[in-house]
């Protein structure tokens, strides 16, 4: 009990003492974006022996501590029809230099199997990961120059670290900073 209270107290103290600039990306925004991209039908294989993959209803779900990519995948080849609901974990990459946030699908490969035999494999990263990019929280100016009664002063931002929070319905990317 004391250990749990100590952890909560230290987390609250770090938030109170830290200065953050953050960008929040809502689940609704990403799902609207995926809705605009729409469903996909992808022929795969040699001509005459092609399978058709369909990715329907792509969406994300952001929960406390995690994010998921969800979709319904259909596989058709000759007389074989397989329907599978997929759920893939997602992670967030933030590149401070480019100020770009990327939502990435962990293990983006989908396998269709029947009777322990793999019928086909599809990499969905080329469809979604290249497009799921958002602007980051880095300020445009990292130095502020001011005229005061005492003369000109220069204030520099000191960026300590970047932080990523998964909250219900939102992914938040923040930079922890102070001024020197």
N, C-alpha and C positions, 0 to 999 in steps of 0.2 A: 504494500500500500504506500509506504513512504517512498520507495523507489519510483513508483508510478507518478506520484505527486511531484517528485524531483524532476522527472523527465518533462512533464507538462509545464512546470515552472521555468525550466531552462529554455524550452521552445518559445514560451510566451515572452520571456526576457529577450531572446534573440530577435524576435519580431519587433518588439518595442524599441530596442536600441539600434536596429538596422534601418538604413534608408534604402528604399526600393523604388525602382521604376519598373513597371510590368506591363505586359500585353496579355490580355485574356482572349482565348479563342474558344468560342462556345460550340458545343455539340451541334446546335441548330445551324450555325453558320457553315460548319463543315458538311453537314448533311444536305443543306441547300446547294452547296458547291458540288457535292457528289451527284445530286439530283440533276444539275445542269449537265454534268459529264454524261450521265445516263447509263443505261444498260449497254453491255457489249456482247457481240457475237464474234467469235474468233475461230476461223478454220485453222486446224493444225495438223500437219502431217503431209505426206506425199500426195500429189494430185491422183485421184482415183482411190486413195486409201485414207482420206481425210476424216478427222473427227471434228465435230463442231462443239465448241465450248461457249456457253452463254453465262454471263455474270449479270445477275438481276438484283435489283434493290440493294445496291451498296450503301452502307451507312456506318456511322461510328457511334460508340457509346462511351462516354467519359464517366468514370466512377471514382470514388475516393481511392487514390493510389494507383489507378490503372486506366488504360484506354484499350478499346477493342475495335477491330474492323469486322463488320458482319456483312454477309451477302449470301444469296442463294445461287448455287452453281449447277448448271445443267450440262451433261455430257451426252452427246449423241454420235453414235457411229454404227452404221448398218442397222441392225435390229436392237442394239444396246442403247438404253436410255437410263441415265442415272441422275438423280436429283440429290444434291447435298447442301446442307446449310453449313457455312463455314464461320468460324470465329477465330480471328487471329489477333494476338497481342500486338499493341503498337507502342512505339517509344518516340520520344521527341529529341531532335538534334537542334542545337542552337549554335550557329556560327557567328561569333561576335564581330569578326572582321567584315563579313558580308551583311551582317544584321539580318540574317534569314533564319526563320524557324521552319523546320521540316518535320512533318508527321510521317513516320516510317512504319511499315508493316514488318513485324518480326517474322522470320521464316515465311516469305511470301509465296512459297510453292504449294500448289494444290495437287493432290494425287487422287485419281479415281481408281478404285479397286473393286474387283468382284471375285469372290472365292479366292482371296489371298493373292490374286494376280493383279499387278499394276497395269491398267489399260492406257493410262496417259498421265502426263504431268504438265502443269501450266504455271508459269511465273507471272504473278499479277503485279509485281513491282513496277514494271514498265508502264502499266496503265494508271496507277494511282500515286506512287511515291514521287514521281517527277512533278506532278501537279499540285501536291499538297504542301505548298510553300506559303509562308506568311511573313509579313514584315516584323522585325524584332523590336525590342524595347530600347536599343541604344540611342541616346540623344544625339542630335546632329552636331552639337557643339560640346567639346570636352573641356574647353577652357573658357572662362568668362573674364573679360577685362572691364573694370569699372573705374570711373573717375569719382573720387571722394574729396572731401575737404583736405585730407592728409596726402592726397596725390593719387596716382594711378595704382590700382591693386589688381593682381591676377589671382583668380581662383581656379584651381585644377580639380577635376573629378578623379577620385581614386576608386577604381572599380575593383572590388574585392573578389567577387565570384558571381557566376550566374546560377540561378535556381529554377527548378521546374517542379510545378505542383500539379497533381491530378486531383481535381475536385469534382463533385457530382455535377455533370453537365458542362464543365469548363476545364481547359488546360491553361495554366498560367505560367508564362516564362518571365522571370524577373532578373534584374541585375541588382546586386547589393553594392551600394556605393556610399562614399562620404566625400567631403570636400577638404582640400588641404591648401 
